[in-house]
Amino acid sequence: WASVKSTLHFQNLSVPDLAFVAESAFITDKTRDEFGVHSTPAGLADYIVNHLPWEQVPVDERVVLEAFSGHGIFLAKAMERLGQDLAPSLGPKARHEYFRHRLIGVETDPLSLEICRLVLTLSDYPNSNSWDGLHCEDVFRWPEWKSKLQSATVMLANPPYEAFTKKYRHQINAKKTKPPAEFLHRLLQQPPRLLGLVLPLSFLSDPIYRDANREMARRYDSIKVIELPRIFRYADNETVTVMASGLRTQGQTVRVHCAEVLKDGVDRFLEDWHVSEERSADLAVPLPEDKSQFTLRLLPKDPIFSQIKNQLKLSDVANIHKGINWIARTDGKPQTAPRTDVASNKEKKGFHLGAEKRRGNLSQFQLRTLRYLSLLDKDQDPSTRANKRPWEERKAVCNAAALERDSPWRLLSYADSAGLAFTKQFFAVWPTKQDVSEYALAAILSSPMANAFSVWKDISRRDNRIETLSELPMPDSRYLQTDGEIHRRAAELQDMLSVRELFAQPPTEQAVTEAVLRLDATVLDAYELSASVQRQLLKRFNGWPRPLPHPYHNVFIRYFPDHFEEEITLSDFLAITAVWEATNKRRLELVKKKLGKTIQTKERTELERLQHLAGLKRE
């Protein structure tokens, strides 16, 4: 560093270039992990700073505090914005004195703080390198936190996301387990007039941030939320920007504006701030005694789910719970390795047959490997009592963690009629009514409808959530019964895909494809969706392999041929492809009836439909 500092002329670098040099050359993997470094892109800092309503704070009252300042890109952008409202007659030295007393940065890594000092010096070139407001401190231990927060009118921050270690959390007396949640807890006790934050995407869904969502809604008139894909150079996090203004002591409604940056729109956003899917609404601020779920996220409009007429939800016909949660392992083996202390390949007292791992084990309608799992109290995490659930009863199960991040397929489900136990890597869905089929539940959870709903409703790309599954729209209860067509087709498909003896003849790809499509068609018909809505829904899955068991996971990646644009239901499409002989036989029967003048009114309508399908068959 001494060598670089003495030979490199920093005035010849732009601020983004200097930030890039700092992040690429001086932040090691060890430092990145230790301090949770994920540098804020200049374009993102620019967007946040310039979308805050600075006019709400008089020029002589503006004091900007950047917590976890890193190399100070927020402070540099804030300096640019502050300079726009200064009188043109103000000389360079006077401007520098104004900035010097208005910019405060706090950073625990001394090297990053030195880069921050250079960034500010470069931004205010050619003034002197005198920045008294930069503090090499841990935000959570900083003695001046309360006094500096009291003097600050603008807070800008991109806190580290890695969870606290148990020891550190105890040392700082943290109420929350993660830095962003703890930071918000402390910040909102004395909130500044303007707020510009970069937070993990889970801020909008994780219960750990529920209080922060509520308090922010209570204390600010206006909040703007932008959902972001992977935007950091050296981190894989999905994030959200939160900008709040209009500080108040209490409010009944809050104006929320939400938007998204699409995965392929990151470069454009960083260049010209383009966002998509914009929506706004006035949300009622929940009362302190109201413990219902509250989030600042506004769902994007979706034409599909508004078409579902039935009001039934999954929580109306089933109870959903996470699987058993054992105490942490102490054998020193990797977390991914099978447990030998609480799981066994042989039957043991207090152990119950079930599934330990999801990955490589659960596919849609198939469960490959079973082990005996401990339900003994001594092996359970004391914060849960999942071992007391009725594991011996029939149920459907699905994955707790989502699949490939960008895939529209998020859910794998299996009908368990054998009464197995499952770990926390699974959600178990117990029917609450005797006539509700576990096979029907598994069919719906594995269907395009449930997967599309999960993608739409769940902001997290990493995890599925019980709250989301609880709200999953269901078809009328008569379609869920144990003697219904969905039950029959799902049971046949699961039997077809069951793990077989080594030399047993597996089903053909064509047989599996046809069985899956016919089950999907039956499920979609139960939802009573129009042909155009079905086509809209199924197009979302084009090009994505279905998460069926190997070797069937690539058997089909689109529901309709690319050239076929007719708006027909999946059932009608199968009628002119998979079961055309039966369809045509019925059509000819009705043609004969028409010629013999014995056709009924209902049959005439059916014939018109079949004649139309015959034309589409040729196409």
Disulfide bonds with the S-S distance in Angstrom:
none
